[in-house]
Amino acid sequence: MKSNLLKSLRLTLVFCVFFSVFYIFILWLFAKVAGPNGGNAEVAVLNNGKVVGGANVGQNFTKDIYFWGRPSCAGDGYDASSSSGSNKATTNQEYLKEVESRIDTFLVKHPYLKREEVPADIVTASGSGLDPDISVASAYAQVKRVAAARGMSEEQVKNIVEEVKQDPLLGLFGPSKVNVLKLNMALDEKAN
């Protein structure tokens, strides 16, 4: 009985060390070798080398000359330290009022849209509250406003959206999407 207890304790200790040290090391090594950017976060960099933000974390754009991203439930301005969704069900009255308020705000700046034409992802937060991407439909819904604010044609702005658009992985997995930070950077580059 005593030897079985000692064997069990040794085995537990070995597994604890393995899974808390070596397993983590193996995952880190795999990310360094096989992951994009050597396992580091992707940053968005201007032509002059200035880092303007993390490409995988949403940012708060409010000016009419920029495309807007998804709303954030993660504190003030996409604070990654408080990343989370609202945890409110789609039947929650408080949540529904919040979404209705976002739709009303969106329609003030996009009066050419009907209420039912407002894409869902532009008025609802993602699970993390930090989503950097919007659907292609959300980008197209904003083209007219951005073009007017920048003094560009809608066709020019739509072409920039098409250049930045990311297709599904291998053409199969996930929807087409647009990274808002990269899109706004591309707009600024074209303006200069």
N, C-alpha and C positions, 0 to 999 in steps of 0.2 A: 504494500500500500504506500509506504514511504517513498519507494523508488518511483512509482507512478506519479506521485505528486511532484517530485523533483524533475522528472522528465517533462511533465506538463508545464511547470514554471520555466524551464529552460527553453522549451519550444515556444512558449508565449513571448519570452524575452527576445528570442531570435526573430520571430515574426514582427514584433514591435519595432525592432531596429531595422529590419528589412523594409517594412512598409513605410516607416517614417523617415528613412534616410535614402536607401538605395532606390526604392521605387520612384521617389520624388526626383532623385538625380537622373534616373533613366528617362523620365518624362521631360525634364529640363534639357537633357542632351538631345533627345529626339526633336524638341522644338527648335533648338539651335541649328540642327542639321537640316531638318525637313520643313520647318515652319517658315512662313513668309517673314522677311526682315530679320532672319536669324532668331526668331522667337521674341523679338522686341515689338513694342507697339508701333503701329504705322502713324507717322506724323505727316502733316501736310506742310510743304515747304514752298515758299515763293521762289521765283527765279533768282532773286538776290541771296538766297540761302536762309532767309528768315523763316523760322518755324512759326506757323500761325495757329496751330492747334492739332489735336489728335483726330485723325481721320475716322476713328472708330467710336468717337463719342460725340453726341449731338451738341450743337451750340445754339445760342439764342440770337437769332437774327430778327430784327423788328423793323428795319428800314424798308421802304417800298422798293428800293433799288436791288434788294436781295430776295432770294427765295427763302421761304420760311420752312423750318423743319417741324417735326412732330412736337407736340407739347411735352413737357417733362413733369413727372410727378416726383422727381428726385431733388427736392429742395429748390433753392433759388438758382436758376440758370444752369441746369444740367450738372449739379454738384455730384461727382462720382462717389464721394464718401457717403452719400445718403441714397445710393441707387436702390430703387424699388418701384414697384407699381403702386397703384392706389389701393389694391385689394378690395375694391368695391365691385360688386356684381353689376351686370348690365341692367338689372332691374332695380338697383338702388336709386331712390329718388334724388338724393344729393348728387350722385354721379351723373344722372340724366340731366339735372339742371346745369351742372358744370359743362357737359358736352353741348347742350343747347346754347349756353353762353359763348362757348368757343365758336360755334357755328355762326351766331349773330355777329361776333367780332370779325370773323373771316369774311362774312358777306358785306360788311361795311367797306372793306378794302377791295372787294371783288363783286361789285354790284351787277356785273354782267352774268353772274351765275344764279341759277335757281337753287333753292334750299336743298333739293334732292340731288343736285349736281356736285355738292361739296363732298370730296372724297373722305371716307371714314378715317383714314390714317392721319389726316391733317388736323383732326379735332379730337383724337384719342391718343393717349400716351401708350407707349410700348410697355412690356412687362418690366423692363429694367428702368424705364424712364429716361434712357440715355441714347435711344436709337438715332444714329446719324443719317439714316436713309429715309427717303420718302418714296412712295410709289410713283411710277411714271405719270399716272393720272393726276396725282397731286402737283407734280411739276407743271404739267400742261395747264392745269387750272390757274396757275399763277403767272403764266407767260404774258398775258395781256397787261397785267399790272406792272410787272418788272420791265417790260418793253417800253411802256409809256413813261415810267419813272426814269429810265435811262436814255430816253430819246432814241431808241433802236426800233427796228421793225420787229413784229412778232415772229416773222420767219427767221431772222437772225438769232433771236433768243431761243426759239425752238430748235434750231440747228445746234446750238451750244448744249442744250439738254440732251440731244441725240448723241453728241460726242462724249458726254460724261456718263451717259446711261450704262449700267452694268447689266448684262444679260444673265440669265440663270446659269449656275454652275453646270458645265458640260451640256448646256442647252436643255437640261431636265430638272435640276434641283433648285427650287425656290422661284420667286417671281423676279421679273426685271425690276431694278431699283435705281435710284439716283442718290448719290452721296451729296448732301446739301452743301457742306463745306467746300468740296471739290468743285461743285457747280458754281458757287459764288466766286471762288477763286478764278475759275475759267472766265466768268463774266468780267471780273476786274481786269484780267489780262487782255481781253478783247477790247476793253474800253481804253486801255493805254496804248 
